């Protein structure tokens, strides 16, 4: 055996040990970095019935708050004067308005 083959053997052994230690460090880093996995567990039908909110809290705003569809400042137009005065005349004559 000559000296060149011994040098090449130690050179390959050194490269192998360096690569092995790099992968070992990465493996240990991944092992320490444990991720917690959260999963959604849906409620059963029975649990939903037990955990219902009271109806008074659900529908309270429906009757207490002002409606977004109707404004309280709306004024209705007055009926024409002919219709308002014609009705009492019919009652005096004994006729009914249809």
Backbone as JSON Lines, residues from 0, in Angstrom:
{"i":0,"aa":"X","n":[0.84,-1.18,0.0],"ca":[0.0,0.0,0.0],"c":[0.88,1.23,0.0]}
{"i":1,"aa":"X","n":[0.5,2.1,-0.83],"ca":[1.3,3.31,-0.82],"c":[0.57,4.42,-0.06]}
{"i":2,"aa":"X","n":[1.19,5.5,0.09],"ca":[0.7,6.62,0.9],"c":[-0.51,7.29,0.26]}
{"i":3,"aa":"X","n":[-0.6,7.26,-1.09],"ca":[-1.73,7.91,-1.78],"c":[-3.05,7.23,-1.45]}
{"i":4,"aa":"X","n":[-3.08,5.92,-1.39],"ca":[-4.33,5.22,-1.08],"c":[-4.77,5.47,0.37]}
{"i":5,"aa":"X","n":[-3.82,5.63,1.28],"ca":[-4.17,5.93,2.68],"c":[-4.75,7.34,2.77]}
{"i":6,"aa":"X","n":[-4.19,8.27,2.04],"ca":[-4.69,9.66,2.05],"c":[-6.1,9.71,1.46]}
{"i":7,"aa":"X","n":[-6.33,9.02,0.37],"ca":[-7.67,9.0,-0.24],"c":[-8.67,8.34,0.71]}
{"i":8,"aa":"X","n":[-8.3,7.29,1.4],"ca":[-9.18,6.62,2.36],"c":[-9.59,7.59,3.47]}
{"i":9,"aa":"X","n":[-8.61,8.29,4.09],"ca":[-8.94,9.24,5.16],"c":[-9.73,10.44,4.64]}
{"i":10,"aa":"X","n":[-9.48,10.85,3.42],"ca":[-10.23,11.96,2.82],"c":[-11.7,11.57,2.65]}
{"i":11,"aa":"X","n":[-11.98,10.39,2.12],"ca":[-13.37,9.9,1.95],"c":[-14.04,9.69,3.31]}
{"i":12,"aa":"X","n":[-13.27,9.16,4.28],"ca":[-13.81,8.98,5.62],"c":[-14.18,10.33,6.24]}
{"i":13,"aa":"X","n":[-13.37,11.34,6.06],"ca":[-13.64,12.68,6.59],"c":[-14.89,13.29,5.97]}
{"i":14,"aa":"X","n":[-15.02,13.15,4.64],"ca":[-16.21,13.68,3.96],"c":[-17.46,12.96,4.47]}
{"i":15,"aa":"X","n":[-17.39,11.65,4.62],"ca":[-18.53,10.88,5.13],"c":[-18.9,11.33,6.54]}
{"i":16,"aa":"X","n":[-17.95,11.54,7.43],"ca":[-18.25,11.96,8.8],"c":[-18.82,13.37,8.84]}
{"i":17,"aa":"X","n":[-18.35,14.26,7.99],"ca":[-18.88,15.64,7.95],"c":[-20.34,15.62,7.49]}
{"i":18,"aa":"X","n":[-20.62,14.89,6.42],"ca":[-22.0,14.81,5.91],"c":[-22.91,14.14,6.94]}
{"i":19,"aa":"X","n":[-22.41,13.11,7.62],"ca":[-23.19,12.43,8.65],"c":[-23.52,13.38,9.79]}
{"i":20,"aa":"X","n":[-22.58,14.19,10.23],"ca":[-22.83,15.11,11.35],"c":[-23.8,16.23,10.95]}
{"i":21,"aa":"X","n":[-23.72,16.69,9.68],"ca":[-24.67,17.73,9.22],"c":[-26.09,17.19,9.25]}
{"i":22,"aa":"X","n":[-26.3,15.99,8.73],"ca":[-27.64,15.41,8.73],"c":[-28.12,15.08,10.14]}
{"i":23,"aa":"X","n":[-27.21,14.73,11.01],"ca":[-27.59,14.45,12.39],"c":[-28.05,15.73,13.09]}
{"i":24,"aa":"X","n":[-27.4,16.86,12.83],"ca":[-27.81,18.13,13.42],"c":[-29.19,18.55,12.9]}
{"i":25,"aa":"X","n":[-29.42,18.37,11.61],"ca":[-30.73,18.71,11.05],"c":[-31.83,17.82,11.62]}
{"i":26,"aa":"X","n":[-31.54,16.56,11.81],"ca":[-32.51,15.63,12.37],"c":[-32.86,16.01,13.81]}
{"i":27,"aa":"X","n":[-31.85,16.39,14.6],"ca":[-32.11,16.78,15.99],"c":[-32.91,18.08,16.05]}
{"i":28,"aa":"X","n":[-32.65,19.01,15.12],"ca":[-33.41,20.26,15.09],"c":[-34.87,20.0,14.76]}
{"i":29,"aa":"X","n":[-35.12,19.1,13.82],"ca":[-36.49,18.76,13.48],"c":[-37.19,18.01,14.61]}
{"i":30,"aa":"X","n":[-36.45,17.22,15.33],"ca":[-37.01,16.47,16.45],"c":[-37.43,17.41,17.58]}
{"i":31,"aa":"X","n":[-36.67,18.47,17.81],"ca":[-37.01,19.43,18.87],"c":[-38.17,20.32,18.46]}
{"i":32,"aa":"X","n":[-38.3,20.58,17.19],"ca":[-39.35,21.46,16.69],"c":[-40.64,20.67,16.47]}
{"i":33,"aa":"X","n":[-41.27,20.29,17.55],"ca":[-42.49,19.49,17.49],"c":[-43.67,20.45,17.28]}
{"i":34,"aa":"X","n":[-44.44,20.17,16.26],"ca":[-45.6,21.0,15.98],"c":[-46.83,20.38,16.63]}
{"i":35,"aa":"X","n":[-47.67,21.22,17.22],"ca":[-48.92,20.76,17.81],"c":[-49.99,20.85,16.75]}
{"i":36,"aa":"X","n":[-50.71,19.78,16.55],"ca":[-51.75,19.76,15.53],"c":[-53.1,19.89,16.21]}
{"i":37,"aa":"X","n":[-53.86,20.92,15.81],"ca":[-55.18,21.15,16.35],"c":[-56.21,20.66,15.34]}
{"i":38,"aa":"X","n":[-57.17,19.93,15.83],"ca":[-58.22,19.42,14.96],"c":[-59.57,19.9,15.47]}
{"i":39,"aa":"X","n":[-60.46,20.17,14.56],"ca":[-61.81,20.6,14.9],"c":[-62.68,19.38,15.16]}
{"i":40,"aa":"X","n":[-63.26,19.34,16.33],"ca":[-64.18,18.26,16.68],"c":[-65.58,18.85,16.7]}
{"i":41,"aa":"X","n":[-66.42,18.5,15.74],"ca":[-67.76,19.09,15.69],"c":[-68.61,18.61,16.87]}
{"i":42,"aa":"X","n":[-69.52,19.48,17.27],"ca":[-70.42,19.12,18.37],"c":[-71.46,18.12,17.87]}
{"i":43,"aa":"X","n":[-71.9,17.31,18.77],"ca":[-72.97,16.38,18.43],"c":[-74.3,17.12,18.49]}
{"i":44,"aa":"X","n":[-75.32,16.5,17.96],"ca":[-76.65,17.11,17.97],"c":[-77.13,17.35,19.41]}
{"i":45,"aa":"X","n":[-76.82,16.42,20.29],"ca":[-77.22,16.55,21.69],"c":[-76.51,17.73,22.36]}
{"i":46,"aa":"X","n":[-75.21,17.9,22.1],"ca":[-74.46,19.02,22.68],"c":[-74.98,20.37,22.17]}
{"i":47,"aa":"X","n":[-75.39,20.43,20.91],"ca":[-75.93,21.67,20.38],"c":[-77.25,22.03,21.05]}
{"i":48,"aa":"X","n":[-78.07,21.03,21.37],"ca":[-79.33,21.31,22.04],"c":[-79.1,21.78,23.47]}
{"i":49,"aa":"X","n":[-78.11,21.22,24.16],"ca":[-77.84,21.63,25.53],"c":[-77.21,23.01,25.62]}
{"i":50,"aa":"X","n":[-76.45,23.4,24.6],"ca":[-75.71,24.66,24.66],"c":[-76.44,25.79,23.93]}
{"i":51,"aa":"X","n":[-77.73,25.66,23.71],"ca":[-78.45,26.72,23.01],"c":[-78.56,27.97,23.86]}
{"i":52,"aa":"X","n":[-78.5,29.13,23.2],"ca":[-78.69,30.4,23.88],"c":[-80.18,30.6,24.12]}
{"i":53,"aa":"X","n":[-80.55,31.31,25.19],"ca":[-81.97,31.56,25.43],"c":[-82.58,32.39,24.3]}
{"i":54,"aa":"X","n":[-83.83,32.12,24.0],"ca":[-84.49,32.82,22.89],"c":[-84.62,34.31,23.16]}
{"i":55,"aa":"X","n":[-84.76,34.69,24.43],"ca":[-84.92,36.11,24.73],"c":[-83.68,36.9,24.33]}
{"i":56,"aa":"X","n":[-82.49,36.32,24.46],"ca":[-81.29,37.04,24.06],"c":[-81.13,37.05,22.54]}
{"i":57,"aa":"X","n":[-81.66,36.02,21.86],"ca":[-81.54,35.97,20.4],"c":[-82.47,36.97,19.72]}
{"i":58,"aa":"X","n":[-83.69,37.09,20.22],"ca":[-84.69,37.9,19.53],"c":[-84.97,39.22,20.24]}
{"i":59,"aa":"X","n":[-84.18,39.61,21.22],"ca":[-84.43,40.84,21.97],"c":[-84.32,42.06,21.07]}
{"i":60,"aa":"X","n":[-83.28,42.11,20.24],"ca":[-83.06,43.27,19.38],"c":[-84.12,43.4,18.29]}
{"i":61,"aa":"X","n":[-84.81,42.32,18.0],"ca":[-85.81,42.37,16.95],"c":[-86.94,43.32,17.31]}
{"i":62,"aa":"X","n":[-87.27,43.42,18.59],"ca":[-88.39,44.25,19.01],"c":[-87.95,45.52,19.71]}
{"i":63,"aa":"X","n":[-86.74,45.56,20.24],"ca":[-86.3,46.74,20.97],"c":[-85.62,47.78,20.1]}
{"i":64,"aa":"X","n":[-84.85,47.35,19.13],"ca":[-84.12,48.29,18.28],"c":[-85.0,48.79,17.15]}
{"i":65,"aa":"X","n":[-84.57,49.95,16.6],"ca":[-85.28,50.51,15.46],"c":[-85.0,49.65,14.23]}
{"i":66,"aa":"X","n":[-86.01,49.44,13.44],"ca":[-85.86,48.59,12.26],"c":[-85.05,49.31,11.18]}
{"i":67,"aa":"X","n":[-84.15,48.62,10.52],"ca":[-83.4,49.27,9.44],"c":[-84.25,49.45,8.18]}
{"i":68,"aa":"X","n":[-85.39,48.77,8.11],"ca":[-86.21,48.85,6.91],"c":[-87.22,49.99,6.97]}
{"i":69,"aa":"X","n":[-87.64,50.36,8.18],"ca":[-88.64,51.42,8.31],"c":[-88.07,52.52,9.18]}
{"i":70,"aa":"X","n":[-88.2,53.72,8.71],"ca":[-87.74,54.85,9.5],"c":[-88.93,55.36,10.31]}
{"i":71,"aa":"X","n":[-88.69,55.84,11.49],"ca":[-89.78,56.33,12.33],"c":[-90.21,57.75,11.95]}
{"i":72,"aa":"X","n":[-89.48,58.35,11.04],"ca":[-89.82,59.7,10.62],"c":[-90.68,59.73,9.36]}
{"i":73,"aa":"X","n":[-91.2,58.59,8.96],"ca":[-92.02,58.52,7.76],"c":[-93.39,59.1,8.08]}
{"i":74,"aa":"X","n":[-93.84,59.99,7.22],"ca":[-95.19,60.52,7.36],"c":[-96.0,60.03,6.17]}
{"i":75,"aa":"X","n":[-97.18,59.57,6.44],"ca":[-98.05,59.07,5.39],"c":[-98.8,60.24,4.76]}
{"i":76,"aa":"X","n":[-99.02,60.19,3.46],"ca":[-99.76,61.29,2.83],"c":[-101.21,61.29,3.29]}
{"i":77,"aa":"X","n":[-101.76,62.47,3.41],"ca":[-103.16,62.58,3.84],"c":[-104.08,62.22,2.67]}
{"i":78,"aa":"X","n":[-105.19,61.62,2.97],"ca":[-106.13,61.3,1.89],"c":[-106.7,62.58,1.28]}
{"i":79,"aa":"X","n":[-107.12,62.54,0.04],"ca":[-107.7,63.75,-0.57],"c":[-108.95,64.19,0.16]}
{"i":80,"aa":"X","n":[-109.24,65.47,0.13],"ca":[-110.36,66.02,0.9],"c":[-111.7,65.53,0.4]}
{"i":81,"aa":"X","n":[-111.82,65.2,-0.9],"ca":[-113.1,64.75,-1.42],"c":[-113.51,63.42,-0.78]}
{"i":82,"aa":"X","n":[-112.56,62.51,-0.6],"ca":[-112.87,61.22,-0.01],"c":[-113.25,61.37,1.46]}
{"i":83,"aa":"X","n":[-112.57,62.25,2.17],"ca":[-112.85,62.43,3.59],"c":[-114.2,63.07,3.8]}
{"i":84,"aa":"X","n":[-114.62,64.01,2.95],"ca":[-115.91,64.69,3.13],"c":[-117.08,63.88,2.57]}
{"i":85,"aa":"X","n":[-116.81,62.98,1.61],"ca":[-117.9,62.21,1.0],"c":[-118.41,61.12,1.92]}
{"i":86,"aa":"X","n":[-117.58,60.59,2.78],"ca":[-118.0,59.51,3.65],"c":[-119.07,59.96,4.66]}
{"i":87,"aa":"X","n":[-118.9,61.09,5.35],"ca":[-119.97,61.49,6.28],"c":[-121.29,61.79,5.57]}
{"i":88,"aa":"X","n":[-121.26,62.28,4.33],"ca":[-122.5,62.56,3.6],"c":[-123.27,61.28,3.32]}
{"i":89,"aa":"X","n":[-122.54,60.22,3.02],"ca":[-123.21,58.94,2.77],"c":[-123.87,58.42,4.03]}
{"i":90,"aa":"X","n":[-123.23,58.63,5.16],"ca":[-123.81,58.15,6.42],"c":[-125.09,58.92,6.75]}
{"i":91,"aa":"X","n":[-125.11,60.19,6.43],"ca":[-126.31,60.99,6.69],"c":[-127.48,60.51,5.84]}
{"i":92,"aa":"X","n":[-127.18,60.07,4.62],"ca":[-128.25,59.62,3.73],"c":[-128.69,58.19,4.01]}
{"i":93,"aa":"X","n":[-127.91,57.45,4.86],"ca":[-128.3,56.1,5.2],"c":[-127.66,55.07,4.28]}
{"i":94,"aa":"X","n":[-126.74,55.5,3.46],"ca":[-126.07,54.58,2.55],"c":[-124.72,54.17,3.16]}
{"i":95,"aa":"X","n":[-124.23,53.04,2.75],"ca":[-122.91,52.57,3.23],"c":[-121.89,52.7,2.11]}
{"i":96,"aa":"X","n":[-120.69,53.04,2.5],"ca":[-119.61,53.18,1.5],"c":[-118.99,51.82,1.27]}
{"i":97,"aa":"X","n":[-118.69,51.54,0.04],"ca":[-118.09,50.26,-0.31],"c":[-116.61,50.4,-0.45]}
